[in-house]
Amino acid sequence: MTSREPEPPPASAPFAEKMAYYRSQHTTRGIRATHLVGIPGVAFSLPLLVGRPKVGLPMFVASWALQVAGHSVFEQNSPTLTKGFVTYQLCGLAFWCEEVADLLAGRGLGGQTRPPRRSRA
């Protein structure tokens, strides 16, 4: 038996549905912590890729590797960007903003210590 991930919403679905799916794939504190660091790492590395590639490229690769490792270690699922690159990049940015807002409001880093059980095929 293998675990199955829920299907992502169709491309025509409203952004709110896509965010709900994104949140369902990022439920643990571990994944939230890796993305809290990895998402801005990717964003800050982009201009460096052009201006200072010797700094930007390692930062870009390390930031992505951190996020992918988070999915493997903490969530046991594949990154959502494989299901819609641009859409889920935007979801990731919105999710990061939510996490930072929660931290600034004193609510701490959300999420569970373990991923939820996925349905079995």
PASE-276318 format. One record per residue (C-alpha): residue number from 0; x, y, z. Coordinates in pm, 1 decimal. Last residue first. Layout:
+-----+----------+----------+----------+
! pos !        X !        Y !        Z !
+-----+----------+----------+----------+
! NUM !        X !        Y !        Z !
...
+-----+----------+----------+----------+
end
This chain:
+-----+----------+----------+----------+
! pos !        X !        Y !        Z !
+-----+----------+----------+----------+
! 120 !   -473.0 !    354.0 !   -195.0 !
! 119 !   -418.1 !    472.7 !    160.9 !
! 118 !   -527.5 !    811.8 !    288.7 !
! 117 !   -251.3 !   1034.0 !    422.8 !
! 116 !   -191.0 !   1038.8 !    795.8 !
! 115 !   -132.3 !   1392.6 !    914.7 !
! 114 !    230.1 !   1511.9 !    927.9 !
! 113 !    392.7 !   1514.2 !   1268.7 !
! 112 !    481.6 !   1794.7 !   1513.2 !
! 111 !    182.1 !   1993.7 !   1402.5 !
! 110 !    174.2 !   2337.3 !   1252.0 !
! 109 !    205.2 !   2696.7 !   1355.4 !
! 108 !    518.0 !   2890.0 !   1441.9 !
! 107 !    444.3 !   3129.2 !   1724.1 !
! 106 !    121.3 !   3318.4 !   1795.7 !
! 105 !    308.7 !   3629.2 !   1910.1 !
! 104 !    156.5 !   3863.6 !   1652.5 !
! 103 !    495.1 !   3892.2 !   1479.9 !
! 102 !    514.7 !   3512.3 !   1451.2 !
! 101 !    161.2 !   3488.3 !   1313.4 !
! 100 !    232.4 !   3767.5 !   1061.8 !
!  99 !    552.8 !   3587.9 !    957.0 !
!  98 !    359.1 !   3265.5 !    898.8 !
!  97 !     86.8 !   3442.1 !    700.9 !
!  96 !    349.5 !   3616.7 !    486.0 !
!  95 !    517.8 !   3281.4 !    419.9 !
!  94 !    182.6 !   3135.0 !    313.5 !
!  93 !    128.1 !   3424.7 !     71.6 !
!  92 !    475.7 !   3367.0 !    -76.6 !
!  91 !    416.3 !   2995.2 !   -102.9 !
!  90 !     77.2 !   3050.0 !   -265.1 !
!  89 !    244.0 !   3274.8 !   -522.9 !
!  88 !    502.3 !   3005.9 !   -597.7 !
!  87 !    210.0 !   2763.1 !   -602.5 !
!  86 !     41.1 !   2943.2 !   -887.5 !
!  85 !    362.3 !   2995.1 !  -1085.9 !
!  84 !    483.3 !   2633.3 !  -1070.9 !
!  83 !    159.5 !   2439.6 !  -1083.7 !
!  82 !    166.3 !   2085.3 !   -947.9 !
!  81 !    545.1 !   2055.6 !   -912.7 !
!  80 !    528.8 !   2375.8 !   -705.9 !
!  79 !    343.8 !   2169.9 !   -448.0 !
!  78 !    663.8 !   2009.0 !   -318.8 !
!  77 !    634.5 !   1629.9 !   -289.6 !
!  76 !    515.8 !   1463.4 !     27.0 !
!  75 !    666.8 !   1310.5 !    339.8 !
!  74 !    585.9 !   1625.3 !    542.5 !
!  73 !    885.1 !   1651.7 !    774.3 !
!  72 !   1179.1 !   1480.2 !    606.9 !
!  71 !   1096.3 !   1481.9 !    235.2 !
!  70 !    903.3 !   1806.9 !    230.4 !
!  69 !   1164.3 !   1976.9 !    444.6 !
!  68 !   1439.9 !   1841.6 !    221.1 !
!  67 !   1270.7 !   2014.6 !    -73.2 !
!  66 !   1260.8 !   2341.1 !    121.8 !
!  65 !   1622.3 !   2323.5 !    233.6 !
!  64 !   1735.8 !   2225.0 !   -116.4 !
!  63 !   1557.1 !   2529.0 !   -260.2 !
!  62 !   1735.0 !   2762.6 !    -19.7 !
!  61 !   2070.0 !   2588.5 !    -71.6 !
!  60 !   2042.6 !   2614.0 !   -450.6 !
!  59 !   1952.2 !   2984.1 !   -445.8 !
!  58 !   2218.4 !   3069.5 !   -186.2 !
!  57 !   2481.9 !   2875.5 !   -380.7 !
!  56 !   2382.3 !   3059.7 !   -699.9 !
!  55 !   2357.5 !   3406.5 !   -547.6 !
!  54 !   2700.8 !   3428.4 !   -386.8 !
!  53 !   2917.4 !   3330.3 !   -685.3 !
!  52 !   2648.9 !   3484.2 !   -908.3 !
!  51 !   2701.6 !   3835.4 !   -769.1 !
!  50 !   2491.4 !   4079.2 !   -972.7 !
!  49 !   2276.0 !   3843.9 !  -1178.3 !
!  48 !   2224.0 !   3552.1 !   -939.8 !
!  47 !   2234.5 !   3809.6 !   -659.2 !
!  46 !   1906.4 !   3955.3 !   -781.5 !
!  45 !   1744.4 !   3611.2 !   -738.4 !
!  44 !   1918.5 !   3511.4 !   -413.8 !
!  43 !   1702.2 !   3732.6 !   -194.1 !
!  42 !   1381.4 !   3564.7 !   -313.8 !
!  41 !   1523.5 !   3212.6 !   -282.6 !
!  40 !   1645.4 !   3278.9 !     70.5 !
!  39 !   1314.9 !   3448.2 !    151.2 !
!  38 !   1139.1 !   3118.4 !     72.7 !
!  37 !   1399.2 !   2892.9 !    235.5 !
!  36 !   1403.8 !   3038.9 !    587.1 !
!  35 !   1032.1 !   3034.9 !    670.1 !
!  34 !   1003.2 !   2740.6 !    430.9 !
!  33 !   1229.8 !   2523.5 !    646.4 !
!  32 !   1046.5 !   2636.3 !    961.6 !
!  31 !    702.7 !   2567.7 !    813.2 !
!  30 !    813.6 !   2225.5 !    697.8 !
!  29 !    937.5 !   2141.8 !   1046.5 !
!  28 !    633.7 !   2285.2 !   1222.7 !
!  27 !    416.2 !   2045.4 !   1027.1 !
!  26 !    111.0 !   2110.1 !    809.7 !
!  25 !    245.3 !   2225.7 !    474.0 !
!  24 !     62.5 !   2015.0 !    212.0 !
!  23 !   -283.6 !   2100.3 !    345.8 !
!  22 !   -180.2 !   2468.5 !    346.4 !
!  21 !   -110.3 !   2451.0 !    -27.9 !
!  20 !   -450.6 !   2287.8 !    -88.1 !
!  19 !   -625.3 !   2563.3 !    107.8 !
!  18 !   -420.1 !   2821.7 !    -82.3 !
!  17 !   -531.0 !   2667.2 !   -413.4 !
!  16 !   -892.7 !   2678.6 !   -301.9 !
!  15 !   -856.4 !   3047.6 !   -204.0 !
!  14 !   -695.5 !   3121.3 !   -543.3 !
!  13 !  -1018.0 !   3022.8 !   -716.9 !
!  12 !  -1018.1 !   2702.5 !   -924.2 !
!  11 !   -956.7 !   2726.9 !  -1301.4 !
!  10 !   -617.6 !   2553.4 !  -1274.9 !
!   9 !   -788.8 !   2253.3 !  -1116.6 !
!   8 !   -750.2 !   2191.7 !   -742.9 !
!   7 !   -460.6 !   1973.8 !   -631.3 !
!   6 !   -536.1 !   1604.8 !   -575.6 !
!   5 !   -495.0 !   1478.7 !   -222.6 !
!   4 !   -175.1 !   1285.1 !   -158.4 !
!   3 !   -186.1 !    911.8 !   -167.9 !
!   2 !     -0.9 !    677.3 !     63.3 !
!   1 !    120.1 !    349.5 !    -78.8 !
!   0 !      0.0 !      0.0 !      0.0 !
+-----+----------+----------+----------+
end
